[in-house]
């Protein structure tokens, strides 16, 4: 008969010790994906706002329409003569606030009717 090993629970202890690190890395990766998606959507909103401004419509309404409801809360639209800047706050994965903001700008020439 063999004697039981004293290290029998070592794998369980190591797994429990590494779980917070795995959760932290997963949360950071998810947050990075949210930042990328917000940047892409901010670019789409800026292009839509610039198109609306070029034809004389409301650029802020066009930018809002291009964004999902979660990103509309932190939307800031700054139309200028030939460009529109859009700033979107990125929601935090944990806590429900916002982590940072991403911005995009688009240029379009005003269309003469």
N, C-alpha and C positions, 0 to 999 in steps of 0.2 A: 504494500500500500504506500501511496505517495502522500507526503505531508502537504497540507494546504499552503499555498503561497501567501506571503504577507502583503504582496502587491496586488491582490485581487481586485481592489476597488480603485486602483490608480487611474484607469481609463475613465471611470465615471467622474472622478474628481477633476481630471483634466478637461473633460467635456463641460462640466459645470463652470469651471474657471474661464473657459474660452467663450462661452455663450454671450456674455456682455460685449466682448470684442466683435463677435460675428454680427450681433444686432446693431452695433454702432457702425460698422462698415456697410451693412445693408442700408441703414438710414442715410448715410452719407451718399451712397450711390443713388438712392431714390431721390434725394435732394438735388443731386447733380442732373438727373434726368428732368426734374421739374424746371430747373434753371434753363436747360436746353430747350425744352418745350415752350417755356414762356418767351424766350428770345425769338424762337421761330414764329410764334403767334404775334409777338410785338411787331415783327417785320411785316407780317400779313396785314395787321391792323394799320400800320403806317402806310402801306401801299393803298389800302382801301380808303383811308382818310385823304391821301393825296389825290386819288382819282375823284373823290367827292368834291374836294376843294377845286379841282381843275374844271369841273362842270358847274360850280356855283352852289353845291349842296353843303350840308353841315358835316365837316370832317370829324367832329367828335362823335356824332351819331353813327357814322360809318365805321369808325374805329371800334366803338362799343359793339356794333353788330358783328364784327369779325372775331370777337373774343368770347370764350366761354364765361359763364356767370362768375365763376371763382376768380377770374382775373379782372373782371370789370370793376371790382371794388377799388383797386389801386391804380386805375387808369388816369393818366394825365396826357392831354393832347395839346400841343402848342403849334398852331398853324402860323406859318410865316408866308411871305409873299410867294416863294416858289418851292417851299419845302414844308413838310409836316414832321414834327418830332412826337413820338409816342413813348411814354414811360409806363411800364407795368411792374407792379410789385409782385415778387415771387412768394407764394405761400410757403410757410414752413411745414415740413413733414411732421414735426412734433411741436405742439404748443398752439397751433392755429394762427399765429401771427404771420408776419412777413420777414423773410431773411434779408433780402436785398432787392434791388430793382434792376431791371434790364430796360434798355431803350433802343429804339430804332428810328431811322428817319428815311423819308422817301421824297423824291423830287418829281414833280410833273409840271409841265407848262400849262398855264391857264388856256382853256379852249375857247376860241372866239366863235360865237354862234353865227 
